[in-house]
Amino acid sequence: MAEAQIYLDLKADHDKHREMLEQLGELSGDDAKRKKLFESFRIEIAAHAAAEEESLYATMLGNPELRDDARHSVSEHKEVDDLIGEMMDLDFGGDEWEAKFHQMRHRYLHHIEEEEEEMFPAATKELDDATEEELAETYEDRKPKELELAKEKPAGSDERE
């Protein structure tokens, strides 16, 4: 059976995020290229998280079998967003920024691995095809809108429209 579009969409974003993190890890110092890439990463994962929460997680929270996974993932989104917010206030060329980057990278990679290996398969077992199709439509509709919103919101804030 083919994998549902919602999971393909989310995994495609995860792959993009992995690539961005790898590129950021290869850059050093307080240069414009690093700052620009980090800002693109911040906006991308903020939009991804919001659209994911508004589609897949919202549905999972309504299912007793999936609720704990969704809550756990939402808390991890907040943790990574807080780390990124802390990083925004640091010298991009400093040791403290480097340490915080490695901490954030580790937490985020753990999060997306957990989603792909545990949460998505659990959701697949509980959600029917029509629901998964609807979730993909919601995600694909929300993601561009969330990209625009993320450009205007600082990381680590509790601002939500």
N, CA, C and O atoms as a GROMACS GRO file, in nm:
protein
  644
    1MET      N    1   0.084  -0.118   0.000
    1MET     CA    2   0.000   0.000   0.000
    1MET      C    3   0.089   0.125   0.000
    1MET      O    4   0.187   0.131   0.074
    2ALA      N    5   0.055   0.220  -0.081
    2ALA     CA    6   0.134   0.343  -0.092
    2ALA      C    7   0.120   0.426   0.034
    2ALA      O    8   0.016   0.428   0.100
    3GLU      N    9   0.227   0.495   0.066
    3GLU     CA   10   0.227   0.581   0.184
    3GLU      C   11   0.139   0.703   0.157
    3GLU      O   12   0.141   0.759   0.047
    4ALA      N   13   0.061   0.744   0.257
    4ALA     CA   14  -0.030   0.857   0.242
    4ALA      C   15   0.046   0.986   0.217
    4ALA      O   16   0.158   1.005   0.265
    5GLN      N   17  -0.016   1.075   0.142
    5GLN     CA   18   0.048   1.202   0.102
    5GLN      C   19   0.089   1.287   0.222
    5GLN      O   20   0.192   1.354   0.216
    6ILE      N   21   0.012   1.286   0.329
    6ILE     CA   22   0.047   1.368   0.445
    6ILE      C   23   0.186   1.331   0.497
    6ILE      O   24   0.265   1.420   0.529
    7TYR      N   25   0.216   1.203   0.504
    7TYR     CA   26   0.346   1.159   0.556
    7TYR      C   27   0.458   1.188   0.454
    7TYR      O   28   0.570   1.220   0.492
    8LEU      N   29   0.425   1.176   0.326
    8LEU     CA   30   0.523   1.211   0.221
    8LEU      C   31   0.557   1.360   0.227
    8LEU      O   32   0.673   1.397   0.215
    9ASP      N   33   0.455   1.444   0.247
    9ASP     CA   34   0.478   1.588   0.259
    9ASP      C   35   0.567   1.619   0.378
    9ASP      O   36   0.663   1.696   0.367
   10LEU      N   37   0.536   1.560   0.492
   10LEU     CA   38   0.611   1.587   0.614
   10LEU      C   39   0.755   1.536   0.602
   10LEU      O   40   0.849   1.604   0.644
   11LYS      N   41   0.771   1.416   0.545
   11LYS     CA   42   0.906   1.361   0.528
   11LYS      C   43   0.988   1.444   0.429
   11LYS      O   44   1.109   1.460   0.447
   12ALA      N   45   0.924   1.498   0.326
   12ALA     CA   46   0.996   1.584   0.231
   12ALA      C   47   1.049   1.708   0.303
   12ALA      O   48   1.162   1.752   0.279
   13ASP      N   49   0.966   1.765   0.390
   13ASP     CA   50   1.013   1.878   0.470
   13ASP      C   51   1.128   1.837   0.560
   13ASP      O   52   1.227   1.908   0.572
   14HIS      N   53   1.114   1.723   0.625
   14HIS     CA   54   1.221   1.674   0.713
   14HIS      C   55   1.353   1.660   0.638
   14HIS      O   56   1.459   1.697   0.688
   15ASP      N   57   1.346   1.606   0.516
   15ASP     CA   58   1.468   1.592   0.436
   15ASP      C   59   1.529   1.728   0.406
   15ASP      O   60   1.651   1.745   0.411
   16LYS      N   61   1.445   1.824   0.375
   16LYS     CA   62   1.493   1.961   0.350
   16LYS      C   63   1.559   2.017   0.476
   16LYS      O   64   1.664   2.081   0.469
   17HIS      N   65   1.498   1.993   0.592
   17HIS     CA   66   1.552   2.042   0.719
   17HIS      C   67   1.686   1.975   0.751
   17HIS      O   68   1.778   2.041   0.800
   18ARG      N   69   1.696   1.846   0.724
   18ARG     CA   70   1.824   1.776   0.746
   18ARG      C   71   1.935   1.839   0.662
   18ARG      O   72   2.047   1.859   0.710
   19GLU      N   73   1.902   1.868   0.537
   19GLU     CA   74   2.000   1.929   0.446
   19GLU      C   75   2.041   2.068   0.496
   19GLU      O   76   2.159   2.103   0.494
   20MET      N   77   1.945   2.146   0.540
   20MET     CA   78   1.975   2.280   0.590
   20MET      C   79   2.063   2.273   0.715
   20MET      O   80   2.157   2.351   0.730
   21LEU      N   81   2.033   2.179   0.804
   21LEU     CA   82   2.114   2.162   0.924
   21LEU      C   83   2.256   2.119   0.890
   21LEU      O   84   2.352   2.165   0.951
   22GLU      N   85   2.268   2.032   0.791
   22GLU     CA   86   2.401   1.988   0.748
   22GLU      C   87   2.480   2.107   0.694
   22GLU      O   88   2.598   2.125   0.726
   23GLN      N   89   2.416   2.187   0.611
   23GLN     CA   90   2.483   2.305   0.555
   23GLN      C   91   2.522   2.403   0.666
   23GLN      O   92   2.632   2.458   0.664
   24LEU      N   93   2.432   2.425   0.761
   24LEU     CA   94   2.464   2.515   0.873
   24LEU      C   95   2.581   2.463   0.954
   24LEU      O   96   2.665   2.540   1.000
   25GLY      N   97   2.587   2.331   0.972
   25GLY     CA   98   2.695   2.270   1.047
   25GLY      C   99   2.831   2.286   0.981
   25GLY      O  100   2.934   2.282   1.046
   26GLU      N  101   2.829   2.304   0.850
   26GLU     CA  102   2.954   2.320   0.775
   26GLU      C  103   3.003   2.464   0.774
   26GLU      O  104   3.119   2.490   0.744
   27LEU      N  105   2.915   2.558   0.807
   27LEU     CA  106   2.952   2.700   0.809
   27LEU      C  107   3.002   2.738   0.948
   27LEU      O  108   2.965   2.676   1.047
   28SER      N  109   3.085   2.840   0.953
   28SER     CA  110   3.132   2.886   1.083
   28SER      C  111   3.144   3.037   1.081
   28SER      O  112   3.144   3.101   0.975
   29GLY      N  113   3.154   3.093   1.200
   29GLY     CA  114   3.172   3.237   1.212
   29GLY      C  115   3.043   3.314   1.199
   29GLY      O  116   2.935   3.258   1.182
   30ASP      N  117   3.057   3.443   1.207
   30ASP     CA  118   2.945   3.536   1.208
   30ASP      C  119   2.929   3.598   1.069
   30ASP      O  120   2.934   3.720   1.054
   31ASP      N  121   2.911   3.513   0.968
   31ASP     CA  122   2.902   3.568   0.833
   31ASP      C  123   2.758   3.574   0.782
   31ASP      O  124   2.668   3.511   0.836
   32ALA      N  125   2.740   3.651   0.677
   32ALA     CA  126   2.606   3.675   0.622
   32ALA      C  127   2.542   3.547   0.569
   32ALA      O  128   2.421   3.528   0.584
   33LYS      N  129   2.620   3.459   0.508
   33LYS     CA  130   2.566   3.335   0.452
   33LYS      C  131   2.506   3.249   0.564
   33LYS      O  132   2.397   3.194   0.548
   34ARG      N  133   2.577   3.237   0.674
   34ARG     CA  134   2.528   3.157   0.788
   34ARG      C  135   2.401   3.218   0.845
   34ARG      O  136   2.304   3.146   0.872
   35LYS      N  137   2.400   3.347   0.864
   35LYS     CA  138   2.282   3.414   0.920
   35LYS      C  139   2.161   3.398   0.829
   35LYS      O  140   2.050   3.372   0.876
   36LYS      N  141   2.182   3.413   0.699
   36LYS     CA  142   2.072   3.401   0.603
   36LYS      C  143   2.017   3.258   0.602
   36LYS      O  144   1.896   3.239   0.602
   37LEU      N  145   2.104   3.159   0.600
   37LEU     CA  146   2.060   3.020   0.601
   37LEU      C  147   1.988   2.986   0.732
   37LEU      O  148   1.886   2.916   0.731
   38PHE      N  149   2.040   3.036   0.843
   38PHE     CA  150   1.975   3.009   0.971
   38PHE      C  151   1.836   3.072   0.976
   38PHE      O  152   1.743   3.010   1.026
   39GLU      N  153   1.823   3.192   0.924
   39GLU     CA  154   1.692   3.257   0.922
   39GLU      C  155   1.596   3.178   0.831
   39GLU      O  156   1.479   3.163   0.866
   40SER      N  157   1.643   3.129   0.719
   40SER     CA  158   1.560   3.045   0.631
   40SER      C  159   1.517   2.918   0.703
   40SER      O  160   1.402   2.877   0.693
   41PHE      N  161   1.609   2.856   0.776
   41PHE     CA  162   1.578   2.736   0.853
   41PHE      C  163   1.473   2.767   0.959
   41PHE      O  164   1.376   2.693   0.975
   42ARG      N  165   1.492   2.877   1.032
   42ARG     CA  166   1.398   2.916   1.138
   42ARG      C  167   1.258   2.931   1.082
   42ARG      O  168   1.161   2.881   1.140
   43ILE      N  169   1.246   3.001   0.971
   43ILE     CA  170   1.115   3.024   0.910
   43ILE      C  171   1.055   2.892   0.861
   43ILE      O  172   0.937   2.866   0.881
   44GLU      N  173   1.135   2.811   0.797
   44GLU     CA  174   1.088   2.683   0.741
   44GLU      C  175   1.036   2.590   0.850
   44GLU      O  176   0.928   2.532   0.835
   45ILE      N  177   1.111   2.574   0.958
   45ILE     CA  178   1.062   2.477   1.058
   45ILE      C  179   0.947   2.535   1.140
   45ILE      O  180   0.863   2.459   1.188
   46ALA      N  181   0.942   2.666   1.157
   46ALA     CA  182   0.827   2.726   1.227
   46ALA      C  183   0.699   2.702   1.146
   46ALA      O  184   0.596   2.664   1.202
   47ALA      N  185   0.707   2.723   1.015
   47ALA     CA  186   0.591   2.701   0.929
   47ALA      C  187   0.553   2.553   0.924
   47ALA      O  188   0.435   2.518   0.930
   48HIS      N  189   0.653   2.468   0.914
   48HIS     CA  190   0.630   2.323   0.912
   48HIS      C  191   0.558   2.280   1.040
   48HIS      O  192   0.458   2.209   1.034
   49ALA      N  193   0.611   2.323   1.155
   49ALA     CA  194   0.553   2.282   1.283
   49ALA      C  195   0.410   2.330   1.296
   49ALA      O  196   0.322   2.254   1.338
   50ALA      N  197   0.384   2.455   1.261
   50ALA     CA  198   0.249   2.508   1.273
   50ALA      C  199   0.151   2.434   1.182
   50ALA      O  200   0.042   2.396   1.225
   51ALA      N  201   0.190   2.414   1.057
   51ALA     CA  202   0.101   2.344   0.963
   51ALA      C  203   0.081   2.199   1.005
   51ALA      O  204  -0.029   2.144   0.989
   52GLU      N  205   0.185   2.136   1.058
   52GLU     CA  206   0.174   1.998   1.106
   52GLU      C  207   0.080   1.990   1.226
   52GLU      O  208  -0.001   1.898   1.236
   53GLU      N  209   0.090   2.088   1.316
   53GLU     CA  210   0.003   2.090   1.433
   53GLU      C  211  -0.142   2.115   1.394
   53GLU      O  212  -0.233   2.061   1.456
   54GLU      N  213  -0.164   2.198   1.292
   54GLU     CA  214  -0.299   2.232   1.248
   54GLU      C  215  -0.364   2.121   1.166
   54GLU      O  216  -0.486   2.119   1.150
   55SER      N  217  -0.284   2.030   1.116
   55SER     CA  218  -0.338   1.920   1.036
   55SER      C  219  -0.327   1.789   1.115
   55SER      O  220  -0.422   1.749   1.183
   56LEU      N  221  -0.216   1.723   1.105
   56LEU     CA  222  -0.198   1.590   1.165
   56LEU      C  223  -0.218   1.590   1.316
   56LEU      O  224  -0.294   1.510   1.369
   57TYR      N  225  -0.150   1.679   1.386
   57TYR     CA  226  -0.157   1.676   1.532
   57TYR      C  227  -0.297   1.708   1.584
   57TYR      O  228  -0.342   1.647   1.681
   58ALA      N  229  -0.367   1.801   1.520
   58ALA     CA  230  -0.503   1.833   1.564
   58ALA      C  231  -0.592   1.710   1.559
   58ALA      O  232  -0.674   1.688   1.648
   59THR      N  233  -0.575   1.630   1.454
   59THR     CA  234  -0.653   1.507   1.441
   59THR      C  235  -0.606   1.403   1.543
   59THR      O  236  -0.688   1.334   1.604
   60MET      N  237  -0.476   1.392   1.560
   60MET     CA  238  -0.423   1.294   1.655
   60MET      C  239  -0.466   1.324   1.799
   60MET      O  240  -0.492   1.233   1.877
   61LEU      N  241  -0.475   1.452   1.833
   61LEU     CA  242  -0.519   1.489   1.968
   61LEU      C  243  -0.661   1.444   1.996
   61LEU      O  244  -0.697   1.422   2.112
   62GLY      N  245  -0.742   1.430   1.893
   62GLY     CA  246  -0.878   1.384   1.908
   62GLY      C  247  -0.892   1.232   1.915
   62GLY      O  248  -1.002   1.181   1.935
   63ASN      N  249  -0.783   1.160   1.899
   63ASN     CA  250  -0.784   1.014   1.902
   63ASN      C  251  -0.710   0.965   2.026
   63ASN      O  252  -0.589   0.987   2.038
   64PRO      N  253  -0.780   0.900   2.119
   64PRO     CA  254  -0.714   0.857   2.243
   64PRO      C  255  -0.590   0.770   2.222
   64PRO      O  256  -0.498   0.772   2.304
   65GLU      N  257  -0.586   0.695   2.112
   65GLU     CA  258  -0.470   0.609   2.085
   65GLU      C  259  -0.348   0.689   2.039
   65GLU      O  260  -0.235   0.640   2.050
   66LEU      N  261  -0.369   0.810   1.990
   66LEU     CA  262  -0.261   0.891   1.933
   66LEU      C  263  -0.231   1.017   2.014
   66LEU      O  264  -0.132   1.086   1.988
   67ARG      N  265  -0.315   1.046   2.109
   67ARG     CA  266  -0.307   1.173   2.184
   67ARG      C  267  -0.171   1.195   2.249
   67ARG      O  268  -0.114   1.304   2.236
   68ASP      N  269  -0.118   1.096   2.317
   68ASP     CA  270   0.010   1.114   2.387
   68ASP      C  271   0.124   1.144   2.289
   68ASP      O  272   0.210   1.227   2.318
   69ASP      N  273   0.126   1.077   2.174
   69ASP     CA  274   0.228   1.104   2.073
   69ASP      C  275   0.219   1.248   2.025
   69ASP      O  276   0.321   1.316   2.010
   70ALA      N  277   0.097   1.295   2.001
   70ALA     CA  278   0.079   1.432   1.952
   70ALA      C  279   0.124   1.533   2.058
   70ALA      O  280   0.193   1.630   2.026
   71ARG      N  281   0.087   1.511   2.180
   71ARG     CA  282   0.129   1.602   2.288
   71ARG      C  283   0.281   1.606   2.301
   71ARG      O  284   0.340   1.713   2.316
   72HIS      N  285   0.342   1.491   2.295
   72HIS     CA  286   0.487   1.482   2.304
   72HIS      C  287   0.553   1.560   2.191
   72HIS      O  288   0.649   1.635   2.214
   73SER      N  289   0.503   1.544   2.071
   73SER     CA  290   0.561   1.612   1.956
   73SER      C  291   0.540   1.763   1.962
   73SER      O  292   0.630   1.839   1.925
   74VAL      N  293   0.424   1.807   2.008
   74VAL     CA  294   0.401   1.951   2.023
   74VAL      C  295   0.501   2.009   2.123
   74VAL      O  296   0.554   2.118   2.102
   75SER      N  297   0.526   1.937   2.231
   75SER     CA  298   0.622   1.987   2.330
   75SER      C  299   0.764   1.993   2.272
   75SER      O  300   0.841   2.082   2.306
   76GLU      N  301   0.797   1.899   2.185
   76GLU     CA  302   0.928   1.902   2.120
   76GLU      C  303   0.938   2.019   2.022
   76GLU      O  304   1.045   2.079   2.009
   77HIS      N  305   0.830   2.050   1.953
   77HIS     CA  306   0.829   2.168   1.866
   77HIS      C  307   0.862   2.292   1.947
   77HIS      O  308   0.943   2.375   1.906
   78LYS      N  309   0.798   2.306   2.061
   78LYS     CA  310   0.819   2.422   2.147
   78LYS      C  311   0.963   2.427   2.197
   78LYS      O  312   1.025   2.533   2.201
   79GLU      N  313   1.016   2.313   2.235
   79GLU     CA  314   1.155   2.307   2.284
   79GLU      C  315   1.253   2.354   2.177
   79GLU      O  316   1.342   2.434   2.206
   80VAL      N  317   1.237   2.306   2.055
   80VAL     CA  318   1.327   2.346   1.946
   80VAL      C  319   1.308   2.494   1.914
   80VAL      O  320   1.406   2.565   1.892
   81ASP      N  321   1.185   2.541   1.912
   81ASP     CA  322   1.159   2.682   1.886
   81ASP      C  323   1.224   2.770   1.994
   81ASP      O  324   1.281   2.874   1.962
   82ASP      N  325   1.216   2.728   2.118
   82ASP     CA  326   1.280   2.803   2.227
   82ASP      C  327   1.431   2.808   2.209
   82ASP      O  328   1.493   2.912   2.230
   83LEU      N  329   1.491   2.696   2.171
   83LEU     CA  330   1.636   2.693   2.148
   83LEU      C  331   1.675   2.788   2.035
   83LEU      O  332   1.774   2.860   2.045
   84ILE      N  333   1.597   2.787   1.929
   84ILE     CA  334   1.624   2.877   1.817
   84ILE      C  335   1.611   3.023   1.862
   84ILE      O  336   1.692   3.108   1.824
   85GLY      N  337   1.510   3.051   1.944
   85GLY     CA  338   1.494   3.186   1.998
   85GLY      C  339   1.615   3.229   2.079
   85GLY      O  340   1.660   3.343   2.068
   86GLU      N  341   1.668   3.139   2.160
   86GLU     CA  342   1.788   3.169   2.238
   86GLU      C  343   1.907   3.195   2.146
   86GLU      O  344   1.988   3.284   2.172
   87MET      N  345   1.917   3.119   2.039
   87MET     CA  346   2.027   3.134   1.945
   87MET      C  347   2.024   3.269   1.874
   87MET      O  348   2.128   3.325   1.841
   88MET      N  349   1.905   3.322   1.852
   88MET     CA  350   1.891   3.449   1.782
   88MET      C  351   1.956   3.564   1.860
   88MET      O  352   1.995   3.664   1.802
   89ASP      N  353   1.966   3.548   1.991
   89ASP     CA  354   2.023   3.653   2.076
   89ASP      C  355   2.174   3.637   2.098
   89ASP      O  356   2.235   3.717   2.168
   90LEU      N  357   2.233   3.535   2.039
   90LEU     CA  358   2.375   3.507   2.060
   90LEU      C  359   2.458   3.553   1.940
   90LEU      O  360   2.405   3.572   1.830
   91ASP      N  361   2.586   3.569   1.963
   91ASP     CA  362   2.682   3.600   1.856
   91ASP      C  363   2.695   3.476   1.768
   91ASP      O  364   2.738   3.371   1.815
   92PHE      N  365   2.660   3.489   1.641
   92PHE     CA  366   2.661   3.375   1.549
   92PHE      C  367   2.801   3.313   1.534
   92PHE      O  368   2.813   3.199   1.490
   93GLY      N  369   2.903   3.388   1.569
   93GLY     CA  370   3.038   3.336   1.556
   93GLY      C  371   3.095   3.284   1.687
   93GLY      O  372   3.210   3.238   1.691
   94GLY      N  373   3.016   3.289   1.794
   94GLY     CA  374   3.066   3.253   1.925
   94GLY      C  375   3.050   3.106   1.961
   94GLY      O  376   2.971   3.033   1.900
   95ASP      N  377   3.126   3.065   2.061
   95ASP     CA  378   3.120   2.927   2.109
   95ASP      C  379   2.983   2.892   2.167
   95ASP      O  380   2.937   2.778   2.154
   96GLU      N  381   2.919   2.989   2.231
   96GLU     CA  382   2.788   2.963   2.291
   96GLU      C  383   2.684   2.933   2.182
   96GLU      O  384   2.601   2.844   2.199
   97TRP      N  385   2.691   3.007   2.069
   97TRP     CA  386   2.599   2.981   1.958
   97TRP      C  387   2.625   2.841   1.903
   97TRP      O  388   2.531   2.766   1.877
   98GLU      N  389   2.752   2.807   1.886
   98GLU     CA  390   2.788   2.674   1.834
   98GLU      C  391   2.731   2.564   1.924
   98GLU      O  392   2.673   2.467   1.875
   99ALA      N  393   2.749   2.579   2.054
   99ALA     CA  394   2.700   2.478   2.149
   99ALA      C  395   2.548   2.467   2.142
   99ALA      O  396   2.493   2.357   2.144
  100LYS      N  397   2.481   2.581   2.136
  100LYS     CA  398   2.335   2.583   2.130
  100LYS      C  399   2.287   2.523   1.997
  100LYS      O  400   2.187   2.452   1.993
  101PHE      N  401   2.359   2.552   1.888
  101PHE     CA  402   2.324   2.494   1.758
  101PHE      C  403   2.331   2.342   1.764
  101PHE      O  404   2.240   2.273   1.716
  102HIS      N  405   2.438   2.289   1.821
  102HIS     CA  406   2.452   2.142   1.827
  102HIS      C  407   2.343   2.081   1.915
  102HIS      O  408   2.294   1.972   1.885
  103GLN      N  409   2.305   2.149   2.022
  103GLN     CA  410   2.197   2.101   2.108
  103GLN      C  411   2.064   2.102   2.031
  103GLN      O  412   1.990   2.004   2.034
  104MET      N  413   2.035   2.214   1.964
  104MET     CA  414   1.910   2.225   1.887
  104MET      C  415   1.908   2.122   1.775
  104MET      O  416   1.806   2.056   1.753
  105ARG      N  417   2.018   2.108   1.704
  105ARG     CA  418   2.025   2.013   1.593
  105ARG      C  419   1.998   1.871   1.643
  105ARG      O  420   1.921   1.797   1.582
  106HIS      N  421   2.061   1.834   1.752
  106HIS     CA  422   2.041   1.700   1.809
  106HIS      C  423   1.894   1.679   1.847
  106HIS      O  424   1.836   1.575   1.816
  107ARG      N  425   1.833   1.777   1.913
  107ARG     CA  426   1.694   1.765   1.957
  107ARG      C  427   1.600   1.755   1.834
  107ARG      O  428   1.508   1.673   1.833
  108TYR      N  429   1.625   1.838   1.733
  108TYR     CA  430   1.537   1.836   1.617
  108TYR      C  431   1.551   1.707   1.537
  108TYR      O  432   1.451   1.649   1.494
  109LEU      N  433   1.673   1.662   1.517
  109LEU     CA  434   1.692   1.536   1.444
  109LEU      C  435   1.628   1.419   1.519
  109LEU      O  436   1.570   1.329   1.458
  110HIS      N  437   1.640   1.419   1.651
  110HIS     CA  438   1.573   1.317   1.733
  110HIS      C  439   1.422   1.324   1.711
  110HIS      O  440   1.355   1.222   1.693
  111HIS      N  441   1.369   1.445   1.713
  111HIS     CA  442   1.225   1.466   1.698
  111HIS      C  443   1.174   1.411   1.564
  111HIS      O  444   1.076   1.336   1.561
  112ILE      N  445   1.240   1.447   1.455
  112ILE     CA  446   1.187   1.403   1.325
  112ILE      C  447   1.208   1.252   1.304
  112ILE      O  448   1.128   1.188   1.236
  113GLU      N  449   1.312   1.198   1.362
  113GLU     CA  450   1.332   1.053   1.355
  113GLU      C  451   1.220   0.981   1.430
  113GLU      O  452   1.166   0.882   1.383
  114GLU      N  453   1.187   1.033   1.546
  114GLU     CA  454   1.079   0.975   1.627
  114GLU      C  455   0.945   0.983   1.552
  114GLU      O  456   0.866   0.889   1.553
  115GLU      N  457   0.921   1.096   1.488
  115GLU     CA  458   0.797   1.110   1.410
  115GLU      C  459   0.792   1.005   1.299
  115GLU      O  460   0.692   0.934   1.284
  116GLU      N  461   0.899   0.997   1.222
  116GLU     CA  462   0.900   0.908   1.106
  116GLU      C  463   0.896   0.761   1.143
  116GLU      O  464   0.832   0.681   1.074
  117GLU      N  465   0.964   0.724   1.249
  117GLU     CA  466   0.976   0.582   1.284
  117GLU      C  467   0.868   0.532   1.378
  117GLU      O  468   0.838   0.413   1.380
  118GLU      N  469   0.808   0.621   1.457
  118GLU     CA  470   0.709   0.578   1.556
  118GLU      C  471   0.571   0.641   1.535
  118GLU      O  472   0.470   0.571   1.527
  119MET      N  473   0.569   0.774   1.526
  119MET     CA  474   0.440   0.844   1.523
  119MET      C  475   0.365   0.823   1.392
  119MET      O  476   0.246   0.792   1.394
  120PHE      N  477   0.431   0.841   1.279
  120PHE     CA  478   0.361   0.825   1.152
  120PHE      C  479   0.307   0.683   1.134
  120PHE      O  480   0.193   0.667   1.092
  121PRO      N  481   0.385   0.579   1.166
  121PRO     CA  482   0.329   0.444   1.155
  121PRO      C  483   0.209   0.422   1.248
  121PRO      O  484   0.113   0.354   1.211
  122ALA      N  485   0.214   0.479   1.369
  122ALA     CA  486   0.102   0.465   1.462
  122ALA      C  487  -0.022   0.536   1.405
  122ALA      O  488  -0.133   0.484   1.413
  123ALA      N  489  -0.002   0.654   1.348
  123ALA     CA  490  -0.114   0.728   1.290
  123ALA      C  491  -0.172   0.652   1.170
  123ALA      O  492  -0.294   0.649   1.152
  124THR      N  493  -0.086   0.591   1.090
  124THR     CA  494  -0.131   0.515   0.974
  124THR      C  495  -0.227   0.404   1.015
  124THR      O  496  -0.326   0.377   0.946
  125LYS      N  497  -0.199   0.340   1.128
  125LYS     CA  498  -0.285   0.231   1.176
  125LYS      C  499  -0.420   0.281   1.225
  125LYS      O  500  -0.519   0.208   1.217
  126GLU      N  501  -0.425   0.403   1.275
  126GLU     CA  502  -0.548   0.456   1.336
  126GLU      C  503  -0.635   0.538   1.242
  126GLU      O  504  -0.757   0.544   1.258
  127LEU      N  505  -0.573   0.602   1.143
  127LEU     CA  506  -0.646   0.695   1.057
  127LEU      C  507  -0.682   0.630   0.924
  127LEU      O  508  -0.601   0.556   0.866
  128ASP      N  509  -0.802   0.657   0.876
  128ASP     CA  510  -0.841   0.599   0.747
  128ASP      C  511  -0.787   0.684   0.632
  128ASP      O  512  -0.740   0.796   0.652
  129ASP      N  513  -0.795   0.629   0.512
  129ASP     CA  514  -0.740   0.694   0.393
  129ASP      C  515  -0.801   0.831   0.368
  129ASP      O  516  -0.730   0.925   0.333
  130ALA      N  517  -0.932   0.844   0.387
  130ALA     CA  518  -0.998   0.972   0.361
  130ALA      C  519  -0.948   1.079   0.458
  130ALA      O  520  -0.928   1.194   0.420
  131THR      N  521  -0.929   1.041   0.582
  131THR     CA  522  -0.877   1.136   0.682
  131THR      C  523  -0.736   1.178   0.646
  131THR      O  524  -0.702   1.296   0.652
  132GLU      N  525  -0.653   1.082   0.608
  132GLU     CA  526  -0.515   1.114   0.570
  132GLU      C  527  -0.511   1.206   0.447
  132GLU      O  528  -0.426   1.295   0.439
  133GLU      N  529  -0.600   1.184   0.353
  133GLU     CA  530  -0.607   1.269   0.235
  133GLU      C  531  -0.646   1.411   0.274
  133GLU      O  532  -0.589   1.509   0.225
  134GLU      N  533  -0.743   1.422   0.363
  134GLU     CA  534  -0.788   1.553   0.412
  134GLU      C  535  -0.675   1.624   0.488
  134GLU      O  536  -0.660   1.746   0.476
  135LEU      N  537  -0.598   1.549   0.564
  135LEU     CA  538  -0.486   1.607   0.638
  135LEU      C  539  -0.381   1.662   0.544
  135LEU      O  540  -0.325   1.769   0.569
  136ALA      N  541  -0.354   1.592   0.436
  136ALA     CA  542  -0.257   1.640   0.337
  136ALA      C  543  -0.306   1.770   0.275
  136ALA      O  544  -0.228   1.864   0.256
  137GLU      N  545  -0.434   1.777   0.243
  137GLU     CA  546  -0.490   1.900   0.186
  137GLU      C  547  -0.478   2.016   0.285
  137GLU      O  548  -0.442   2.127   0.246
  138THR      N  549  -0.507   1.990   0.410
  138THR     CA  550  -0.496   2.093   0.513
  138THR      C  551  -0.352   2.139   0.527
  138THR      O  552  -0.324   2.259   0.532
  139TYR      N  553  -0.260   2.043   0.533
  139TYR     CA  554  -0.118   2.076   0.547
  139TYR      C  555  -0.069   2.158   0.428
  139TYR      O  556  -0.003   2.260   0.445
  140GLU      N  557  -0.103   2.114   0.310
  140GLU     CA  558  -0.057   2.182   0.188
  140GLU      C  559  -0.119   2.321   0.175
  140GLU      O  560  -0.058   2.410   0.114
  141ASP      N  561  -0.237   2.340   0.230
  141ASP     CA  562  -0.300   2.472   0.231
  141ASP      C  563  -0.235   2.563   0.336
  141ASP      O  564  -0.211   2.681   0.310
  142ARG      N  565  -0.208   2.508   0.453
  142ARG     CA  566  -0.157   2.589   0.565
  142ARG      C  567  -0.009   2.623   0.553
  142ARG      O  568   0.032   2.731   0.597
  143LYS      N  569   0.071   2.537   0.496
  143LYS     CA  570   0.216   2.558   0.496
  143LYS      C  571   0.256   2.691   0.433
  143LYS      O  572   0.332   2.765   0.496
  144PRO      N  573   0.210   2.727   0.313
  144PRO     CA  574   0.249   2.857   0.256
  144PRO      C  575   0.204   2.975   0.342
  144PRO      O  576   0.275   3.075   0.355
  145LYS      N  577   0.086   2.963   0.400
  145LYS     CA  578   0.035   3.070   0.487
  145LYS      C  579   0.121   3.082   0.612
  145LYS      O  580   0.150   3.192   0.659
  146GLU      N  581   0.162   2.968   0.667
  146GLU     CA  582   0.247   2.968   0.787
  146GLU      C  583   0.387   3.020   0.756
  146GLU      O  584   0.451   3.079   0.843
  147LEU      N  585   0.435   2.999   0.634
  147LEU     CA  586   0.565   3.056   0.595
  147LEU      C  587   0.560   3.208   0.604
  147LEU      O  588   0.653   3.271   0.655
  148GLU      N  589   0.453   3.266   0.557
  148GLU     CA  590   0.438   3.412   0.563
  148GLU      C  591   0.429   3.460   0.708
  148GLU      O  592   0.492   3.559   0.744
  149LEU      N  593   0.352   3.390   0.789
  149LEU     CA  594   0.340   3.427   0.931
  149LEU      C  595   0.473   3.414   1.004
  149LEU      O  596   0.507   3.498   1.088
  150ALA      N  597   0.548   3.309   0.974
  150ALA     CA  598   0.675   3.283   1.043
  150ALA      C  599   0.778   3.391   1.015
  150ALA      O  600   0.864   3.418   1.099
  151LYS      N  601   0.770   3.453   0.900
  151LYS     CA  602   0.865   3.560   0.865
  151LYS      C  603   0.852   3.679   0.959
  151LYS      O  604   0.947   3.753   0.981
  152GLU      N  605   0.733   3.696   1.015
  152GLU     CA  606   0.706   3.812   1.098
  152GLU      C  607   0.712   3.784   1.248
  152GLU      O  608   0.706   3.878   1.328
  153LYS      N  609   0.725   3.659   1.286
  153LYS     CA  610   0.725   3.623   1.428
  153LYS      C  611   0.863   3.581   1.473
  153LYS      O  612   0.931   3.504   1.404
  154PRO      N  613   0.905   3.631   1.587
  154PRO     CA  614   1.036   3.586   1.638
  154PRO      C  615   1.028   3.443   1.690
  154PRO      O  616   0.924   3.399   1.740
  155ALA      N  617   1.140   3.373   1.678
  155ALA     CA  618   1.146   3.237   1.732
  155ALA      C  619   1.139   3.244   1.884
  155ALA      O  620   1.181   3.342   1.945
  156GLY      N  621   1.086   3.139   1.944
  156GLY     CA  622   1.080   3.132   2.090
  156GLY      C  623   0.968   3.214   2.150
  156GLY      O  624   0.956   3.222   2.273
  157SER      N  625   0.885   3.276   2.066
  157SER     CA  626   0.776   3.356   2.119
  157SER      C  627   0.651   3.269   2.126
  157SER      O  628   0.643   3.164   2.062
  158ASP      N  629   0.556   3.315   2.202
  158ASP     CA  630   0.430   3.242   2.210
  158ASP      C  631   0.322   3.309   2.124
  158ASP      O  632   0.203   3.281   2.138
  159GLU      N  633   0.366   3.396   2.034
  159GLU     CA  634   0.274   3.464   1.945
  159GLU      C  635   0.214   3.365   1.846
  159GLU      O  636   0.288   3.296   1.776
  160ARG      N  637   0.084   3.357   1.839
  160ARG     CA  638   0.014   3.276   1.738
  160ARG      C  639  -0.101   3.358   1.686
  160ARG      O  640  -0.171   3.423   1.764
  161GLU      N  641  -0.120   3.357   1.559
  161GLU     CA  642  -0.231   3.430   1.497
  161GLU      C  643  -0.358   3.351   1.514
  161GLU      O  644  -0.464   3.395   1.468
   0.00000   0.00000   0.00000
